[in-house]
Amino acid sequence: MAATNAGFVNINSDLGESFGPWVMGNDAEVLKIVKSANVACGFHASDPTVMVDTVKLCQQNGVSIGAHPGFADLQGFGRRVINLSVKELEANIAYQLGALQGIASLFGAKVTHIKPHGMMGNMSAESAEMSDAICRATKAFDPDLIFLAQANTEQGKSARKAGLRVAEEVFADRTYTDKGFLTPRKEAGSMIKDPAQAVAHVRRMVDEQAIYSTSGKRIPCQVDSICVHGDGPTAVTVSTAVRQGLEAAGIRIVPLTEMPNLKH
């Protein structure tokens, strides 16, 4: 690993995405594996009660709590393109951060990072204007929040420009294009469902501090955090294998709040 965070890495997952009686994922099991949770804030998924239950589980498992704001798109799970104005985007981010912090306060807990969800995340990864707006709202809410950014994208650049701490994220169960962006979910081979393949994929990225595209292109990057998805049938198996594979290599898995040397 690079000298900045040698021997340490974070594992995160997008959680709290159930809604009413509809259950998404296996949060209770995934929260025993990961060290940071990106909790849905009610726009693309979740509701106040789900948020309460998720924050409580985070506390019980020593998992740091992050906001996972998305587009107001429950039917599309935040995965459809919505073109918001800068004013609307800033307001959406502030609203969702406030909602999750309100829930966290019930438990004396604190939101410590932010990670944009789904299409909002993918669009802002390529758009400096969107990333700047998200970071302005984040900094206004709490300048101490860590921005969990897709590695080598506009998100990290905007966060550093805003003076926020940045954790660069790669994905255990997603593949990459030659431009270093996530392969669109609608394309074949976008997801990695085999645990052994996921472990090899993660170890390569962590060891070499680089992303590899499906065509084999090497794209250097900083790897602070590994995202594992909690919403698929192989989620727990893949997440467990990734954590065990990293620990077997002598790498310590810690919450984002305990990652050393996250740079502004």
Secondary structure, 3 states (H helix, E strand, C coil): CCHHHCCEEEEEEEECCCECCECCCCHHHHCCCCCEEEEECCCCCCCHHHHHHHHHHHHHCCCEEEEECCCCCCCCCCCCCCCCCHHHHHHHHHHHHHHHHHHHHCCCCCEEEECCCHHHHHHHHHCHHHHHHHHHHHHHHCCCCEEEEECCCHHHHHHHHCCCEEEEEEECCECECCCCCECCCCCCCCECCCHHHHHHHHHHHHHHCEEECCCCCEEECCCCEEECCCCCCCHHHHHHHHHHHHHHCCCEECCHHHCCCCCC
